[in-house]
Amino acid sequence: MAEESFELIEKKINDLIQVVDALKKEKATLAEEISRLEGETKEMTKKLSELTRERGEVKDRVERILSRLDAIEL
């Protein structure tokens, strides 16, 4: 009877060890994914900033062109 109890305890401990190992692997995988996504976020933020700056420049140029057209007397 005691032998069976020890075997059951040993099996449960082994099962727990497997669960912990699986969770550690999943944690590492998720950490890598987070790191990759953070890099993408930084890149996209940089691109957005650049596009916003370019949009402002284009808007300014269009406004200057329209002002010049308004200044022409027809």
C-alpha positions as CSV (number, residue, x, y, z in Angstrom):
1,M,0.0,0.0,0.0
2,A,2.8,2.5,0.9
3,E,4.6,1.6,-2.3
4,E,1.5,2.5,-4.4
5,S,1.2,5.8,-2.6
6,F,4.8,6.7,-3.3
7,E,4.3,5.7,-7.0
8,L,1.2,7.9,-7.2
9,I,3.1,10.8,-5.6
10,E,6.0,10.3,-7.9
11,K,3.7,10.3,-10.9
12,K,2.0,13.5,-9.8
13,I,5.4,15.2,-9.3
14,N,6.6,14.1,-12.7
15,D,3.4,15.4,-14.2
16,L,3.9,18.7,-12.4
17,I,7.5,18.9,-13.7
18,Q,6.2,18.4,-17.2
19,V,3.6,21.2,-16.8
20,V,6.3,23.6,-15.4
21,D,8.6,22.8,-18.3
22,A,5.9,23.4,-20.8
23,L,4.9,26.7,-19.2
24,K,8.6,27.8,-19.2
25,K,8.8,27.1,-22.9
26,E,5.5,28.9,-23.6
27,K,6.8,31.9,-21.5
28,A,10.0,32.1,-23.5
29,T,8.0,31.9,-26.8
30,L,5.7,34.6,-25.7
31,A,8.6,36.8,-24.5
32,E,10.1,36.5,-28.0
33,E,6.8,37.4,-29.6
34,I,6.4,40.4,-27.3
35,S,9.9,41.6,-28.2
36,R,9.2,41.1,-31.9
37,L,6.0,43.0,-31.7
38,E,7.6,45.8,-29.7
39,G,10.2,46.2,-32.5
40,E,7.4,46.3,-35.1
41,T,5.6,48.9,-33.0
42,K,8.6,51.1,-32.8
43,E,9.1,50.8,-36.6
44,M,5.5,51.6,-37.3
45,T,5.6,54.6,-35.0
46,K,8.6,55.9,-36.7
47,K,6.9,55.4,-40.1
48,L,3.8,57.2,-38.9
49,S,5.8,60.1,-37.7
50,E,7.6,60.3,-41.0
51,L,4.3,60.2,-42.9
52,T,2.8,62.8,-40.7
53,R,5.8,65.1,-41.3
54,E,5.5,64.5,-45.1
55,R,1.8,65.2,-45.0
56,G,2.4,68.5,-43.3
57,E,5.0,69.4,-45.9
58,V,2.6,68.6,-48.7
59,K,-0.2,70.5,-47.1
60,D,2.1,73.6,-46.8
61,R,3.2,73.3,-50.4
62,V,-0.4,73.0,-51.6
63,E,-1.4,76.0,-49.5
64,R,1.4,78.1,-50.9
65,I,0.4,77.1,-54.5
66,L,-3.2,78.0,-53.8
67,S,-2.1,81.3,-52.3
68,R,-0.1,82.1,-55.5
69,L,-3.1,81.1,-57.6
70,D,-5.3,83.4,-55.5
71,A,-2.9,86.2,-56.0
72,I,-3.2,86.0,-59.8
73,E,-5.8,88.4,-61.1
74,L,-7.8,87.1,-63.9
